């Protein structure tokens, strides 16, 4: 399992990192310059953490999901 997150103010980062510590997994910001495809290939489950803006998912998170949708469809 891995958790990826977007955090505009730091609150979602705090929750994602606490969850990662508790589960003993990696946590990565979607803004990191890393190969998420390689990370997603190694895990069975992808957890996602993000803030809600005006009852909507933020644009940056929607774009991330579109980019990696093929991984998200086949993982738990």
C-alpha positions as CSV (number, residue, x, y, z in Angstrom):
1,X,0.0,0.0,0.0
2,X,1.0,3.6,-0.7
3,X,-0.8,6.9,0.1
4,X,-0.6,9.8,-2.3
5,X,-1.9,13.2,-1.3
6,X,-2.4,16.8,-2.2
7,X,-2.4,19.4,0.5
8,X,-2.9,23.1,-0.1
9,X,-2.6,24.1,3.5
10,X,-0.8,21.2,5.2
11,X,-3.9,19.6,6.8
12,X,-4.1,16.7,4.2
13,X,-0.4,16.2,4.4
14,X,-0.6,15.8,8.2
15,X,-3.4,13.2,7.9
16,X,-1.6,11.3,5.1
17,X,1.7,11.2,7.0
18,X,0.0,10.1,10.2
19,X,-1.8,7.3,8.3
20,X,1.4,6.3,6.6
21,X,3.2,6.1,9.9
22,X,0.5,4.0,11.5
23,X,0.3,1.7,8.5
24,X,4.1,1.6,8.0
25,X,3.8,2.6,4.3
26,X,5.2,5.4,2.1
27,X,3.4,8.7,1.7
28,X,4.0,10.9,-1.4
29,X,2.7,14.3,-2.4
30,X,1.3,14.3,-5.9
31,X,3.5,17.4,-6.5
32,X,6.7,15.4,-6.1
33,X,8.8,14.9,-9.2
34,X,8.9,11.1,-9.0
35,X,7.8,8.2,-11.2
36,X,4.4,7.4,-9.7
37,X,4.0,4.6,-12.3
38,X,6.9,2.7,-10.7
39,X,5.5,3.2,-7.2
40,X,2.0,2.1,-8.2
41,X,3.4,-1.0,-10.0
42,X,4.9,-2.2,-6.7
43,X,1.8,-2.0,-4.5
44,X,-1.7,-3.6,-4.4
45,X,-3.5,-0.7,-2.8
46,X,-3.4,3.0,-3.4
47,X,-4.8,5.3,-0.8
48,X,-5.6,8.9,-1.7
49,X,-5.9,12.0,0.6
50,X,-7.0,15.5,-0.5
51,X,-9.0,18.5,0.6
52,X,-12.5,19.3,-0.6
53,X,-12.9,22.7,-2.1
54,X,-16.5,23.9,-2.4
55,X,-17.8,20.3,-2.4
56,X,-15.4,19.5,-5.3
57,X,-12.1,17.7,-5.8
58,X,-9.4,20.2,-6.6
59,X,-8.2,20.5,-10.2
60,X,-4.7,19.3,-9.4
61,X,-6.0,16.1,-7.9
62,X,-8.4,15.6,-10.8
63,X,-5.5,16.0,-13.3
64,X,-3.4,13.5,-11.3
65,X,-6.2,10.9,-11.3
66,X,-6.6,11.4,-15.1
67,X,-2.9,10.8,-15.6
68,X,-2.8,7.7,-13.6
69,X,-6.3,6.4,-14.0
70,X,-5.2,3.0,-15.5
71,X,-3.4,2.2,-12.2
72,X,-6.2,3.4,-10.1
73,X,-8.8,1.3,-11.9
74,X,-6.9,-2.0,-11.2
75,X,-5.8,-1.4,-7.7
76,X,-7.9,-1.6,-4.5
